[in-house]
Amino acid sequence: MAQADEIIHQQTRLKIMATLRAIPQGEWIEFARLKAILQATDGNLGSHIATLEGAGYIAVNKDFVGKKPRTRVALTRSGRKAFAQHIEFLRTILDAAASRHGDREGTS
């Protein structure tokens, strides 16, 4: 049985991973766009990105467009794998709950 990934399991990090998983592999999303999607603050999002980057789940690219700094993030290969495993873990929980719920309905 798959196990929970404690790094991904936190709500904001799960949302970050799901958002990044939705974009094509190898593409990057700008920090400002991710912040708008998640409705997060700069500090909160930055902290969670640092945690995911430290785990090797995302890559962070900082550069400049003209004189303006730009931060972009993308899933790494290991991040995609970890996210898939975490989703498998969540599905086992939901499947087990659905089975128990179905058993109870049959006994009413």
N, C-alpha and C positions, 0 to 999 in steps of 0.2 A: 504494500500500500504506500502511496506517495505521502510525503510528510509536508507539513506547513513550512514555508520559508519565512522565518521571522522577520527578515529584512523586507520582503515584499508585502507581507501580511498587513502592515500598518496601512490605514485607509488612504492617506495621501500618496504613499509610495505605490500602492496598488493602482491607483488612478493614473499616476505617471506612467507606470509600466504598461497599462492597458492602452493609454493614448499613444505611446511610442510604438507599441505592437501594431496599432492600426495603420501606421504609415509604412510605405514600402521599405523593405530591407535596404539598408545602405543610404537612406535619406535621413536628413537632419531636420529638426524643428527648432525654431528660435525660442529662446527663453521667454520672450514677451508673449509669443503666441501660446506657449504651453501655460503660462501664468493666466492668460485670459480664459483658456479652455477650462482650467481647473479652478478658477476664481480664487487663487491663492495670493498671498503677499510675497513680495520679493524675498524677504528673510526666510519665511517658512519654506517656500519652494527651493530656495538655495540650499537650505539645510538638508532637505530630503534628497536633492540631487547629489549633494556631497556624499551622503550615506550610500546611495546606489552606485555612485562612481567608485567609492572605496571598496565596494563588494565586487567590482568588475562587471556590473550589470549594464551600465551605460557608459558611453564615452562623451566627454565634454570638449567642445572646440571653441576656443576664444580667439577672435580676430577682430579686425577693424574693417568697416565699410566707410571709406573716406577717413574721416577723423572720429567716427562714431564707433564705440566698442560694440561687438556682437558676440553673444554666447548662444551656441547651438548644442543640442543633445541628440543622441541616437542610441538605440539598443545595441549592445554587443551580441556576439554569437552566444556567449554564456548567459547573457541576460535573457535572450529569447528562450533558451533551454530552461532556465530557472523559472521563467514566467509560465511556460507550458507545464512544467511539473507542478507548480503551485495551483494552476487552474485544474489540473487533474486531481489534486488533493481536494479542492473545493467541490468538484463534481462528485467525488466519492461521498462527501458529507451530504450533499443534496440528494444523491441517489438513495443513500441509506435512509434519509428522512422521508423521502417519498415512499419507499418500501414500507416503512413503519406506519406511515399515514394510511397507505392502502390496506395494510393488515387490520388496522383499527376500524376502517370503514366497513370491511367485510364482516366484522363481528357485531355491528350495531343492529 
